[in-house]
Amino acid sequence: MAQKTPSVCNRQSSKVYVFSRDEDKQKILSYQNGNRGFGEQASKVLIVTSNMEHFTSIGERNQCWIDGGMYAMSLVYALHSLGLGTCCLNWSVECRVDKQLREVAEISDSEAVIMMIAVGHLTDELKVAQSPRKKIEDVLIIK
């Protein structure tokens, strides 16, 4: 389903790495700071990347984040439609941590790590952080 995500010039730069073994998931999640207290419950840990070799000019320097972000969102919606729970895990780390993850996960230097996604089956009852959504008039500006 996520393969139908639009991308600039239909270049389809995104890729997903799936980690299933407990030791692999623990190692991968050790580089991400927002999963404490629930990360170990994920049945899968995904890393979404975007290959920067698909973009050729300085004007496209940020396109991997747009295409990769859209792909990640489509992937999350697809997994939810199949009854799985997901948690988007940001990838806002220092260069040295990014390099360490790439080495462990065998991710090419030509790929930008967009985010991680924890995936699993949801329980009937679950405690989650909840933030109210902004009002539509605060985000929709009609001119």
Secondary structure, DSSP 8 states (H G I E B T S, - for coil): -GGG---GGG---EEEEEE-SHHHHHHHHTT-TT-TTTGGG-SEEEEEEEEGGG--SGGGTTHHHHHHHHHHHHHHHHHHHTT-EEEEE-----HHHHHHHHHHHT--TTEEEEEEEEEE---SS----------HHHH----
